[in-house]
Amino acid sequence: MGDLQVASALGTREPYGRRSPRFPRRRALALALLVGPGAGAQTRVLDARTHHLRSGARAEWQERGTHPHPRRLALDFRSTSGAEHTLSIRQEDVKQRWDVVLNGRVLGQLQQDENPIVAYWPLPVGALRAGTNTLRVEPADTIADDVWVRGITLLDAPLEDVLSQASVEVDVVDADGGEPLPARVTVVDTGGALQTVGGASARGRAIRPGIVYTGDGRATFGLPAGAYRIFASRGFEYGVDSARLVLRRGDRVRRRLVVRHEVPTPGWVASDTHVHSLTYSRHGDATAEERVVTLAGEGVELPIVTEHNVQVDLDSTARAAGVRDFFTPVVGNEVTTRVGHFNVWPLTVRAPVPDSQVRSWDAAFRTIEATGAHAVILNHARDIHAGFRPFDPARHVAIAGLALDGWELRANAMEVVNSGAQQTDVHRLLLDWFGMLNAGHRLTPVGASDSHDVGRYVVGQARTYIRTRDEAPGRIDVADAAERFRDGAVMVSFGLLAELTVADRFGPGDVVPATASLRVDVRVLGPAWTRADRITLYANGRPIRSARIVDRDAAGVKWRGTWLLPRPAHDVFLVAVAEGPGEFLPFWPIAKPYQPAAAEWSPHVIGASGAVWLDVDGDGRPTDAHAYAARAMAASSGEIGPLVDALAPYDDAVAAQAAALLLARGVRPTRAAVWAALRRASPATRRGFAEFAAEWLASQPARGDPHPKTEYDAFTDSTTRSVSVYAIVDTTLAPPDSFAVELVQRWKGRGTSPPSDAPLELGLGRTSAGGLTVSRALKPSGPGRAAVVFLLDGGRRIRLEQSEYVSNGGERMTFETARYRISTADLRRVAESQELRVRIGERELWIDPGWRRVAAEMVGGRPP
C-alpha cells in the first residue's frame, strides 16, 4: 500500500464542503499539482490560471459580474512528441455546449454539468504537432452561459493508463445490520471537484465523472495518483460516510463505508413521480439499465417511469440489474404537449397512449382521462416549453388560482418542487398551489426530480412521500398508493420533511371534524447533512405561525413543536413548510434554476406537508375560499358595498376570490368605486383585494394593450412612442422596515428605444397637494443606481433609491423597470391619517401603509 494515508469516519459530522467549491485555495492547487492527477506520468501544466468565459450577450448570473468576458480561450503551447497523450481540464458551471478544439480538430465537449469536474480527453497519436499547438475552448451555442475553466494539463500517457494508476474498491453497508446496500459513491479531489474515475457502466453499475452508483453495495474503479475524498450516500433518508485517500501509482486499496438510516418515515413510501431515461426519452444520459441502479442507490421506493409520450415498464430491467427488491416500478407517461406537460399514472404498457398533438387543455384532459389513470399531475407549471407556460402571469393570477383565458385545469396534482427544473424562488410553486386550493382545485402537492441523467440532476432529490404500507419496497400496493396520493395523503421533500398532525391523529389529506381540538403538532425531519432554520404554518396560504430552528444540523428529528390555534371563523386548510439554506454537497448537488427569473439566486432546501382541512362550519366536508366568496357574492347581488360587508367574517384568501369573481363580472379591481368601498372594509378584506389587484395589474402588459382604447387612445398610437406607467407596492419583497415600489415604463411603437425625457412623477403626501411632486426621466438603458428625493411638508426629505434597472427590448415593445425602496417609518410620518396618495399624471390612489401589498394604476403624460 506504500505511503497511502487514509482518514475514515462513521457518520462524520464534517461540513462536507459547506463553502462553495468555486475554485479552491492555492494550497489545494499546489497539492493537486504535486500528487494528482497523473502523478507518476510526465505531467505538464499548460495553464494553471482560472478563465471565466461567457457565451451570449449578457451575464448569466449576477455573481459572475456584468463586465465583459471573452467568448473563448485560445492557448498556444509547444510539443515535441506525437505519442498518445491525455488532456485534463477542470471545469465548472457548464450548462450549454462548449467545444474543446486542438489544432482545429474538435476533441469533444466540456461536460454539460454545472458541478465542478476534472474532465479528460484522449489525444491519439498525431493529435499533437511537433512545434506550436493551439488549444481552444469555445461555445457551440449562443445561449447565455458563464463557465470557468482552469488547470489545463497535458499528461504523456493514454487516458486508460492515467485513470488506472491506482485501484479503489468500496463496500457500502447498512449500519444497522452490516448488509450491503445499493448506494452512490462520490469521488472529489482536494478542491471539491468531481474526479473522473476509471471504469465504465455495466450491469448493476452506473458511472459518470466522480460518481459510481452500485446496485449491490460494491464499487471498484481506478483513479490517477492523487489526494481524494470519497463519500458513500443513499439518498435523503440516509446519513453519509466518507474517507480521505492519498494514492500513489500502483496502490490497490479497499474501504468499507457505513451509512445509517437517519430519517424515520414509517408508513410513508418515497416516490419520484417524474423519472426519465435516455433509452426511451431520447435526451439526458441515463440508459434504462443505469436508471434502475440510480433509483436503488438513491432509495426511491416507488418510481413512476414517465417517459415522453410512451409507456415503459422497467420491471425486467430492474430484475436483470439485481435491484428489483429495493423498489416497485410503476408505468406512467409524461404526456408532452404544446399546452403543457402532464404526468399520468398508474398505467399499463397496453393502455391507450394519450394524444400529444392536442392544442387545448380540454382536449388534453379528454385524451388523458381515456387512459383511466388515477393520478394526473401538472408538471413544472412555471416553465416554458414550446412557447407555452401553464401559469404564465399573462394567463394566470396565482393568488386566486384564476385562469385569465378560461382554461379549466382537470389535473388532481401539481409539482410544487421540481429539483431538475427549479424556480428562482423556491416558494413560487407552493404559492401557486395555495392559490389553486383556495380556488377550489383539490390538487395534491408533488415533489419530483425530472431526472434524465446519472449525475447532473439527482434522481429522487425532490420526492413525494405517500402514506401507504412500506415494509417491503419491492412489493408496494400500487393501487393503494395511487388512491392515497389522489387523496392528498403526502409530504413533499427537497432535503427536509415537514410532518403535520392535527388533534393527535389527522394528517395530510384528512378533514378535521368541527368538534376536534386545534392542537397542531409539527416535526421537521432530515439527515445530518441538510440544515433547517425555519418552520412556518400556513392557513389558506397565509403564514399564521413560525419558529426559528436552532438545532438545524440534527440527524432525524431537527425540530418539534406544538401550536394551539384559535378556531377560525370558517373552513381553512393548514400546511407546514420547513426550509433551510442549501449548501454545496458533492453527493447531493443542488442545480441552479432551469429557467431563472432573475440573475440572482441562493439555494435552499425545503419540505412541505400536504394540506389538512379544518371543517369549522361542521358540514362534514372542506369548504374552500372560492365557495365562501361565491356565497358572499350571492348575498350581496354583486354590489360592491354590500359585498364588502358580507366579506367581513372571512380571511384574505376569500377576499381575493371575491375580487376574482368581480373581475369575471367586468368589475376591474382598480375601479374607483371598489377602492372607495374598501375604506370601511376589514383589514383582511383590504389585503385580499389589494394583493389580487397588484397581481392582476402586473399581468396586463403581457396580455397586450392593458387598457380599453376609450380611456387611453392618446397612448396606443402604434406610430408614435407612448408611455404608460404602473406601480406595485410590495412589502413581502423587502425587509420588515421598508417596502419596495416597482415602476414599469412601457414604450410601444416602431422603435425599441424609449424616449429619453419622458417624465415620471410620483407624489407622496396626505392629499394630492400634500408634498412637492418631483419629476425625473427614467434612464433609457443600462444599469445604474440613482436617487430620487421627495420634499414633503415641513421640508423633510424622503429618499427613494433606484436599486435595479432592467431593460427587455423587443422589435415593437420595450419594458423598463426600476425598483425603489422607502422606509415604512417615513410613510407613517407622512400618512397621519393612515392614508397615502401615489400620483402619476392626473390619476391617484390612496394606500394604507399597513397593507402588505398595494397596487396603483397610473398613466404618465404623452412624451414630447
N, C-alpha and C positions, 0 to 999 in steps of 0.2 A: 504493500500500500504506500510505500515510500514516505514522503513528508505530508501525506493527506491529513488535514485538520478538519474536524467535524464538531459542530455545536448543535445539539438537538434538545428540544423542549417539548414536553407533553402538555397540550392545552396552553401553549405560551400566550401571555398577555402582552407581548411586544406590540408596538404600534403599527406594524405591517405597513410601513411607508406612509404614515399619516401626513407627511409633507408630500407635495407634488413631486413626481419623478422628473420634472422638467429639468433639463439636463443637469446632472448631478455635480457634486462638489469636485474640485480639481483633484483632491487626493483619491477620490474614487476613480477618476480617469487615469491617474498615474498607476493605480493598482491594476486596472484593466489592461493598460499597455504593458505592464511587467509580466502578468501571468495569464492573460487571455486576450481575446480569442486566438487560438492558433499558436500559443507558446510552444516551442519545440520545433516549429517550422519557421522558415525565414519570413519574418513579418515586417512589412514596411508601411508606416502610417503616411498616407499621401496627403491628408489634410485633417488635422485634429480640431479645427475651428468649427464653431456652430454657425450654420447658414439658415437663415429664415427666408423661405421662398414663398411667393404668392402668385396664384393664378387668379384671373378675374380682375375687375377694376376696383374692387373695394376690399376692405379688411373683413375677414370672415368673423372674427371675434374681437371685441374691444380690448381684451387682454393682450392682443398681438400688436396693438398700436395702429394708428391710422396713417402713419407716414409710409411712403412707398417702399416696396421691397422688390428685389429682382425676380423675374419670372423663371429664371433658370440658373443653374450652377454650371459653369464650364471650368474644368480643371485640366491643365496640361501637366504631364509628367513624363519622365524618360524611362525606358526599359531596354534591357539588352537580351532578354530571354523570350523565346517563343514557346516555352513549355506550358503545361497546364497550370493555371493559377486559379485563385478564388478571390473575388471582390466582396468586401464586407462594408456595409453602411448601417449606421444607427439612424433610425427614422422615428418621427413622432407626429401624431395628429394628421395622418394622411387619410382624407375622406374621398377624394376623387382620384383619377388615374394619373400617374406620373411615370414617364418613361426613363429608364436607365440606358444610356446610349454610349457605346465605346467605339471610337473611330468611325462614327456614322452608322454603326450597326446596333439595333435595339437588342439589348441583352434580356430585357424583361421589364417589369414594372415594380415600383415600390409596393409593398403590401398595402392593400386598401384596408387600413385598420388604424383607428385613432390611437391605439395603445402604443407606447414606446417599444420598439422591436429592434433587435440586432439581426439584420437580414443578410443573406448571402446570394451571390450569383456565380455560377461556374464560368471560367474563361477557358475555352478549349484551346488546343494548340493552334497557333496562328492568330488568335484574337488580339494579342499584343504585338505591336510593331517594334522592330529594333529602332530605337531613337525616340522621337516625341510621339506620345499618345494623348488623345483628348477624351476625357470622360465628361458627359453631360447628364444632368438630371433636369428634366423639363416637363411641363404639364402636357398631358394628352387631351385635356378638357379645358374649356374656357370658364367653367363654373368656379365661383369664388372658393378658394381653398388656401389656407395658410399652413405650411408644413415646416418641419425642422429636420435637417439632416446634419450629421456630424460623424466624426470618427471614421473617415473613409480610409480603408485599409486594404492592402494587397498582400495576399499570402501565397507563397510559392509552392502550393500543394493542391491537388484536386479537392473539390468540395467534400467528397466522401471521406477522404483522409482527415480533413480539417474537423469534421463533425464526429469523428470516431477516435479521437486521441485518448479519450478516457471513456469508460463504460460505467453506467449507474443503473442499479436495479432498486426499485422502491416497492415495498409491500405496504398497502394501506389496510389497516384492520380497525374493527369496532372496539372502542374502549370497554364496552360492557361485556363482551364475550370473547374478544380476540379473533372473531371471524373476519375473513377478508370481505371488503365492501367495494362495490363499484365506486369510483372516485375520479376526481380531476387532480392531476399532478401539474403544478405550475413551476417553471424554472425561470428565475430572473438573475441578471448579472448584478454587479455591485452598485449600479446606479438605478436599479429597479426596472430595467427594460427586459421584455420577454426575450429569452435567449433561444435561438433556433437550435433544435436538437437533431441528432442523427437518428433516423428511423422513418418509417412510413406507416400510414394507416393499414390495418389488416383486420381480420375477424376479431371482434372484441376490443379493438383499439381505434382511437381517432387522434391523429397527431397534427398539430399546427405549430408555428414558431412559439416556443416557450410553453406549449400545452400538450399534455398527454392524458387523454381520457382512457380509463381502463375499466372493462366490464367485470373483471374478476379480482380487482384489487392489486394486481401486479403490473408494474410498468418498467420496461427495460429500454434504455436509449443511450445514445452516445452524446458526448459533449466535447468541445475543444478544451484544452487545458485552461484553467482559469478559476476564479472565485465566483461562487454562486450561492443562491438560497433557493431551496425547493420547498414548496408548500403542498400539503395534501388537504383537500376540501371535498365536501359532498353537499353543496347547496345550502339553502337558507337555514335548515334545521340543525346543522352540524357545526361544531367547532372546527378549528384549523390547527394542524400540527405542522412544524417546519423544521428544517435542518440547514445548517450552513456547511458548505463544502469548499475546500481548496484542492483542486485536481491538478495533477501533473500527468504528462504524457505517459500512457501505459497503465494508469491506475484503473482498477476494477473494484467498485465499491457497492455495498448493498446496505440499504437503510430501511428500518421499519418505522412507519409513521402511524400514529394512533389518533383517530377522530372520535369525538364523543357527541352523542345526541344531546343537544343543549336546549332546544325549544320544544316544550311539551305541547303536542297537538292531538291528544287522544280524541277519537270521534270525528276528526277532520281529515279529509283527504286532500293532498296537494295536487292541484290540477294546473296545467298550462293549456289554455283553450285556443292557442294560436301558434301552431308548430308547422314548420316547412322543411323541405329538403331540396337540394339541387336536383336530385333524381327526378322528381315529379313537378316541382315548381319552376325549374329551369333558371333559377338565379340563386345567388348565395354560393356557398361552397360545401355544405354538409351533404354527403350522399345519404341515402336511406340507411345504409349499413352503419355509417358514422352517427347518424341521428339517434338510433336506438341506444348506442353506447353513451352518448352525451346525456340523454334523458335519464338513464340509470345513474350516471355519475353525478347528476345534479339533484337526485332524489325526487324527481317528478313522478308521482304515483298514478295519475290519471291524465296522460297526454291526449289532447284532441288533435288528430292529424288533419290539418286544414290546408291542403294543397290548393292552388288556384284552379277553380272550376273542374276539379276531378276528385273522385272519391277513392282513397287508398287505405288499405289495411296493412299495418306494419306488424301484425301478429307473427307471421312466419319469419320475417326478418329479425325480430327480437329473439325468437327461439333459436335461430341459427347463430346469433351472437352470444347466446347463453345468458341473456338478461331478462327474459320474459317474466320471471318470478318477481321482479322488482317493480313492475308497473303493469297496468291494464290499458293497452292502446285502444283508442276509440276512433271510429271512422267519422270524419266530418268533411266540410268543404268550405273554403273561403270563396264565396260567390262574389266574384270580382267583376263589377260592372262599371259603366261610365257615371253612375249616380251613387257610388259608394261601394264599400266592401262589407260583407256580412258573413260571419262565421255561423254555420248551422251544424247541429249535432243532436243526438247520435243518428247516424245513417248506416246504410249498408252499401257495399260496392255496387250492388244491383239496383239501388234506389234511383229514381229519375234524377238526372243531373240538371240543376236549375239553369235557366236560360240567362247567360251573361250579357246578352245584347240588349237588354231592356233599357228604356230611356226615362223611366219614372219609378218612384217608389211603389206606386200602386201595382205596376207590372212586376216589379222585383219581388214584392211580398206574395203576389199570387203564385209566381213560379216557385218561390221558396216554400210556401205553405203546402204545395203539392207533394213535397218530399215527406211530410209527416214528422219532421224534426221537432223535438221538444224545445230546444234552445235556439234562439235566433239573436245573434249579438251584432250590434252596430260597432264596427271597428274604427279605431283612430279617427274620431269624428271631427277633429280639428286639422287633419292633414289633407293636402290637395293631391288628388290622383285624377289623371285625365281631365285636368282643369276644373274638377268639382270638389268642393269641401262641404260635407254634410252640415256642419254647424258654422258655416261662414257667417260673419256678422251681417252680411248683406241679405241673408235669408233666415237668420235665426237670432232671436232675442233671448239670450241664455238665462237671464234672471227669472223669466217667466216660462221658459221652455216653449216659446212661441215661434212657430214656423211662419215666416212672413209670406212664403209662396203657397201656403195651404197644404203642403205635402204632409201626409199622415205617416208617422213612424210606427210600424206594426211589429217592431222587434220587442223582445221581452228582456233584453240585457244590453249593456253598453260597456265598452272598455273605459275605465277611469284611470288606469295606468297601463301604458304600453312601453316596456323598457327598451324595445328596439326602435321606437318612434316617440321619444319623449317630447313633452311640451316644455317651453321655456319656463313657464310657471307650473310647478308640479301639482298645484291645486286646480289648474284650469278645467280639466275634465271632471273633477269632483264637483266643482261649482256648476258645470253643465248638467251633471246628474241630479244635483239638488233641484235645479230649475225644472227638469223633466218630471221629477217626483211630485213637485208642487203643482205641475200642470196636469197631473192625473195619469202619467205614464208609469206603470209599475215595472221599472227596469232593475234587473239585478246588476250590481256593480261587478266589474271584471278586471282582474289583473292578468296580463299575458305578456309573453316575450316577443312574439312575432319573429322569432329567430329563424334565419335561413342558413346560419353559419355554425362552424365548430367553435370558433373563439372570439370573433369580432363582437357578436352580441350573444350573451349567455342565455341558453335555453332555460326556461323556468325562473329567470331572475325576477321578473314580476310574475306573480302566480295568484290563483284563486283557491282558497280553502273552502271545500264543500262539506257540510255537516252530514256525514254518512259513515257507515262502518269502515274501519281502516285496518283491521287486524291482518289482512292478507292482501298486500298491494297488488299481487298478481291475479287476484280474484275479486275485484271490486264489482259490486252490483251497479252496472252502468245505468239501468233504468231508474233505480232509486236515486242515484247521484244526479241524473238529469232532472228528475222531479223536484228534488230538494234545491237544485240550482235555480230552477224556474221560480220556486217559492221565495227565493232571496236568502236562503239559509247559507250565507257565505261570509268570508272575510277576505279582504284584498291585502296582499303583501308585496312590498318592494323594499325588503330589508328589515321591516318591522311588522308586527301584528298588533291590532287594537281589538281586544276581546271585550264585548259589551254584554252585560247581563242586567235585566230589569226585574225587580221583585223576586230575586233569587233564582228564577227559572226561565225567564223569557229572553230569547236571543234574536239574532238577525232572522228576518222572515216571519217572526211571530207578531201577533196582535195582543197587546197587554190589556186585559179587561178593565173596565172602569173602576171596579172595586179593588183592584190591586194597589199595593203601595208603589210609590215612585222612588224607591231606593235604586240607585244606579251604581253598579259595580263595574269598574274598568281595570283591565290588566294590559300592560304593554309588554310584548314578548319580542325576543330577538336573540341572536347569538352574541357572543362577547365581541365579535369583530365589527358589529354595527353599533351606532350610538343613537340614543334618543334624547331629545332635550325639551319636548313639549307634547302634551296631550290636550286635545280640545274636544268638547262635547257640543254637537250642533243639534238644534231643534228647527225643523223646516228649513235647514240650510243656514241658520244664523247661529253664531257661537254664543253659548249661554254659560259655559263653564270652561275653565282652562287651568292648567297647572304646569309648572316647570318640573322637569325631571332631572334629579341630581345624580343618582347612581346610574348614569346613562351607559356605562360600559359593562354592566352586569350581564352574565350569561343566563338565558332563560327568561325569568320574570325581571324586567327592568324597572317596573313601577306598578303599583296597585293603589287604588283609591276608591272612595265611595262618596257619592253626592246624593243628598236628599232634595228632590225637586218639589217646588210648589206645583199644585195641579194646574195645568194650563186651562185657558178658557175654552179650548176646542182641541180636536184631534191634531196631533203632530207626529212626525217621525223623528227618531233620535239616531244619530250616527256619531261614533267616536273615531277620531283621526289622530294618530301618533306620527310624529315627524322628528327628524334629526339631520345633522349635517352629513353629506356624502363625502367620502374620502377615497383616495386612490388605493385600491386593494388589487394587486395583480391577479388574484384568483377570482375576483368579483368586480371587474371594472364597470363603472357607470358611463354609458355612452352619452355624448352631448346630444342636444335636441336634433331631431331628424330634419325638421323644417323650422328653424328658430324664428321667433317673433321679435327678437332683439339681438344685438351683438354682445350682450352681457348676460351671463348665466352662472349660477352656482349650483352644484349638485346637491341633492337631498335624498334621504331615504324616507319612506312613508308607509303607513299601514292604516287601513280603514275597515271598520266593521260594515256589515250590511245594515239595512235600515230596520229598526224596531219601531213599530207603530203603537202609539198610545190611543186607545179607544176611550177618550174622555167623555164623549156625548152618550156613550152606553148603547149604541145601536148595533153593536156586535161586529162592526167592520170598520176599517180605516177610512176616514173621510179626508180627502186631500184639500189643499188650499184652493184649487180651482173650483171645487164643488161649493165651498163656503162663499167664494166670490160670486158664483152664479146665483146663490140664494140671495145675497145682498143686492145684486143687480135686479133680481125679480121683485124683491120687496120695495125697491126704490123706483121701479119702472125705468131704470137707466138715467134718472135725473141726478145730476152731479151733487147737488146739495143733500138730498135725502140719502144718496149713496154714501157720502162721507159719514153721515150719522150712522148708517147701517154697518159701516166697517169698524166702528169704534171698539167692539169687543175683540177684534181679530189682530193678528200679528202682521209684520211687514210682508210676508210671503203672500198672504191673502190680498193685501192691498195691491201688490204688484200684479196679481192675477186680475184684480178688478180693473187696473189700468189697461191691461191687455184686452179685456172684454170691451172696455170703452173704445179702444182703438178699432176693434172689429166693427163697431157701430159708426165709425167715422169720426170719433172724437179724439183728436190728437192730444197727447199728454202735455203739450206745450201751450195749449189754448188758455187764454187769459181767464176764462170762466173757471177752469179747473184749478188754477193757482189761487184764485180768489176764494173758492170754496175750501181749499186746503188750509186756509188761515185758521179755521176753527177745528181742524181735524186732530186726531190723536197723533202723538209723535210717531207711532208705528205706521199709521196710515200715510203720513207725510214722507217718511223714509221709503216706504214701498213705492209710492208714486214717483218720488224723485229718482230713485235708482232705476226704475223702469224707464223714465223719461231720458235719463242720461244714456242708457244703453241703446234705446230706440233711436235717439238723436244721432249717436255715433254710427249707427248702421246706415243712415240715409245717404251720405255721399257715395258709398259703394253701390247703392242701388240706382245710381244715375242722378238725374236732377232731383234734389231733395225737397223742392218746394213747388207748390202749384204755380203755374205761369201767371195766373191772375194777380198774385201777390208780388211776384218778383220778375216781371217782364224786363225790367231795366238791367237785370243781372244775368240773363240767359241768352243774350245775343251771341251766337256762335262765331260771329265775325269780329268780335272785339274781346279783349281780355277783361274779365269782370271778377269781382271779389265778393265772396260771402264768408262769414266767419262764424264758427261755433265754439262754445266754451263748455268745458266739463270741469266741475269742481269735485275732487275725489280724495277724501282723506284716507281711504283704505290703501292708497299707494304711497303714503308718506308717514313719517313718524307721528306719534300722537299729538305733538305740539305744533304741527303745521298741516297745511293741506296743499294739494297741487292744483294748478289751473292749467288746463290744456287748451291751447288756441290753435285751431286749424284754419289756415287761409287757403282758399280754393280758387285756382285760376282756370277758366275754361275758355278755350279759343284755339286758334290755329297754331300758335307757337307754344313752346314748353317753358319759356322764361316768364316769370311773374313780373308785374310792374314794380319797379324798384321803390316807388314813392307812394304806394297805396297806403293810406294811414289806417292804423289800428288803434281804436280808442277804448279804454277800459276805465270806467269811473267807479269809485268806491265812496260810499257815504250813506247816511241815514235816508236821504232823499236824493232825487235825481240832481238836485243842486248842491247837495252837501259834499263839499270837497271839490278840488280842482281837477278836471279831466285832463289828462296828459295824452298826447298822441305821438306815435312814432311809427316808422315803417319797419315791417319785418324784413330781415336781410334776405335778399333774393336767392342766395345759395351759400353752401359751405357751412362748416361747424363754427361755433362761437359761443362765448359766454358774455351776455350783455345785461346791464342792469336798467330797470325802468323804475323811476321814482315817482310816487304819487303824493302830492301835497294835500293834506287833509285840513279840516277846520283846526284853527289854532296853530297852523304852521307845522304840525307834526308830520313826519315822513314815514311812509311805508315803502320798503324796497322789495321789488319783485325781481328775482334774478333768473335770467334765462339760463336753464341748466342743460337744455338739449335742443338741437335743431336738426331736423331730418327732412330731406328732400327726396321725393319719389317721382321722378319725371316720367312722362308718357308722351305719346305722339300728339294727343289733343287735350291732355289734362295734367296738371301738376298739383300736388298737395304739399303744403309746407306746414310743419308742426313745430311749435315752441312750447316748452313746459316751464311754468313759473311756480315759485313757492312763496308762501307768505304765512306768517305765524297766526295761529288762531287767537292768540292773546291780543294781537293788534286788531284783528277783526272784531273781537268782543268790545274793545275800547271804542271802536268806531260805531258799532251797531248797538247803541244803548238800548234800543227798543227790540233787540233780538232780530233786527232786520238789516239786510244789506242789499244794496242795489248794484247790479252789474249792468253796464250800459255800453253798447256799441251803436253808433249812429243814433237813431231815434227809438230803439227798442230797449226795454229794460225788464228785469225780473227780480223780484225780491227773493232773498235767500236767508234761511235760518242757519246761522253758523254752527249750530249743534248737529245739523244733519250730517250723516256720513258721506253722502254723495248728492250733489245737486246739479241739475242741467239747466243751461240757459241757451236759448236760441236767439242769435243776434245777426245783424246784417251791417256790413260796412258800406261806405259810400262808393259811388261809381269812381273808378280810377281815372286820373287825368287822361 
